[in-house]
């Protein structure tokens, strides 16, 4: 049974730990001497950590592959403010020796409740064709099962079991709110585009042992897969309008918003533009939330560099809390010194005996 998880790192800094992990990535690199060392990324359900093996590497080079499970013994410490493990020993584990649930992060939200929320939005559609289309996906047992379990991405955002559905429901809520402010937006079209925009990730990504790309995912990408899935479902709906099909296809291929981000077309109508920005917003907000969570134990209000966002981040909750602590300490210090200052003031203000016995100057002249 796995006892040490990566969320426990702050309690074991500079200590030797023994635990099991899944191999996210494996690289063999040369030392300055030319000898090889192992550079690994290890993971469990709480996150990922970099690990290096410097000694006795020859015996370990061919002992395991990416996505294998390892039991490792090593020193846990920090390098550039991030935890890492220097591996002393390792051993490959068989599948029967591990509980898969220990190695893949999973949403803390209720999957059934998320699915019911999604169903509620779809039942509010006024366009019968779009409602039938989305329900045909949701009633497909294979698609529904994958949609409820798939991550939304390998690493960038909502990268956990149930992440795709979590992202979708969050996006639906944003679409529902923002579309109310723009009456020219076709709500049902926007929602259908949101439902379809990442559905291809159920085939693009694999997530049985770790999060990686399938061969189809590597070769085609989720947008091409989505177009195929859309065409297959529309073919089963008699009289589905060709114009609506074209709009849905554009929503899919334009939702990344920029050519350099993988969209072959820029968003060219209101629903497409809104989908792009709300999808981008939701993914970035989740990326920030997850980064703050990973670095919750750090005292600094500033995080390490976030590669996907291209910047360091300020945790405003920590920052404001720190200011409150400083203000409270200053107030406490002021309260402690106030009585002493008051006493000193009374002494300075009190008349001296000579002053009290002497007469005013005018009276002395009389």
Secondary structure by P-SEA (a helix, b strand, c coil): ccccccccccccccbbbbbcccccbbbbbbccccbbbbbbbbbcccbbbbbbbccccccccccccccccccccbbbbbcccbbbbbccbbbbbccccccccccbbbbcccaaaaaaaaaaaaaacccaaaaaaaaaaaacaaaaaaaacccccccccccccaaaaaaaaaaaaaaaaaaaaccccaaaaaaaaaaccccccccccccccccccccccccccaaaaaaaaaaaaaaacccccaaaaaaaaaaaaccccccccccccccccaaaaaaaaaaaaaaaaaaaaaaaaaacccccccccccccccbbbbaaaaaaaaaaaaaaaaaaaaaaaaaaaaaaaaaaaccccccccccccccccc
